Amino acid sequence: MNLNDAPQRIRWITVAFLVGTAILLSILDATGNLDAAFSILRDPLTAVLNVTSGGADTVAGVLAGPRDLEAARSEIALLQSQVDELERENEELREIQGEYQLLLDLFNRARQTPEYTRQTASVIGRDTSPAIRSIIIDKGSEDGVRVGMPVESARGLVGRVYRTTGHSAQVALITDNASAVPARLGNSRATGLLRGGELGGSLLMDWIDLKYQVEVGEVALTSGLGGEFPQGIVIGRVVEVNRSEAELSQRALVQTATDFDSLEMVFVITDFQPLDVDIFANPPGN
Amino acid sequence: MRTGIYVAIPVMLGLAVLQTAVLPRFSILGLVPQLSFLVALSWALLRGLEEGLAWGFIAGISLDLFSIAPLGTTAVAYMAAIFAVVSLIRVLPENRFFIPVVMAALGSTVCLLVYLVFMRLLGFSSSVETAVTLAPLILLNAGFMLPVYWLIYSIDRVIHPRRVEL
């Protein structure tokens, strides 16, 4: 095999056509002109995702539990087939218990803030781009999910709905580069802006006034400023504070409460109305 | 080239589903190898630049269906990377192990840079820090390239058997 034998002649018109089409699609999509076409394409693909995701759950569960397998093997040696059967039943019960715990956490979260109506959704996929952090959920516009709606898990804030199709939606996570969430710290009451894109999925809280004495361990919550998220949703906990008197503000590194790698179910808050701040961009009379 | 394109569409859609719903559950340091890119690059190394670009285009469009990035962004990045890398192949020594791995690393670097720049042009947030956090992905792609390349090589030998003159 000689790699240099691969045909190198190309038709430049083909290259120009492919590049031109890709750029044109990017521009059309970025300006929101492909949404209708997307829905037609994405809906059947979402159904495929749903099935594939379910299968992957099973495989991931088996691979994630080598200790259980090890324990089961030793017991099989002692108690043979009877224990094997009991072990299988036990695994099923654990799975049910895990699901019950997850639903209980979600229920408790909903009970804490009954003023909001929520739509429960399963996570069926993640963004294919390594530079973007988003998830795909199995509820869409036909389930009442709209662009801009806040999304939370049982542990805390997850992100905002970015795009919807009939039966699915893409949620931009708070750990994404473009994310900026106005936040308040629990004890010091300091406010700042939480930005994503940090290593390890942490968030950086910026623009904290130097007058506040921020401490490690403080809980970060949504402040409600900006009107994009409801007030008081837990985001995470401060793990590091960078205070420099030479600068005008201080920064804090916040570890998110939600483990985004193992996120299975989320809540979409369907009755929260984000404030329309566009009127401030164009003051009356201009 | 036509047959290649008809094969590429289901293959790349399947890989996109795999990359969205399955691979994230087995991530390494929070990253997953870009299988679609590696397959398109392997095809380009074996079948030439034109077919490689077509496979890169289809791979990119398929992936963008499951991303919040504008449709076509990944296609542009993949095609740029495949073009850059396959254009370089003549200056590299002939080695069936060395070349695919180096090409994967080089291609991943070009791909990430073009992707981030293009995203920036479209108004999305991307920075040098983002590029740095994605650096391990280059090694991950290079690590996965050999098995992917040999799989594609075997498939190519079945589809396009070599002629032997006696």
Interface residues (C-beta under 8 A of the other chain):
Chain A: M1 N2 L3 N4 A6 P7 Q8 R9 I10 R11 T14 V15 L18 V19 T21 A22 I23 L24 L25 S26 I27 L28 D29 A30 L34 F38 L41 R42 L45 V48 L49 T52 S53 G55 A56 D57 V59 A60 L63 I124 G125 R126 D127 T128 S129 P130 A131 I132 S134 I136 Y162 R163 Q170 A172 N177 A178 G197 L199 G200 G201 D261
Chain B: L13 A16 V17 L18 Q19 T20 A21 V22 P24 R25 F26 S27 G30 L31 V32 Q34 S36 A44 L45 L46 R47 G48 L49 E50 E51 L53 A54 F57 G60 I61 L63 D64 L65 F66 S67 I68 A69 P70 L71 G72 T73 T74 A75 V76 M79 F83 V86 I89 R90 E94 R96 I99 L112 Y115 L116 F118 M119 L122 G123 F124 S125 S126 S127 E129 T130 T133 L134 L137 Y153
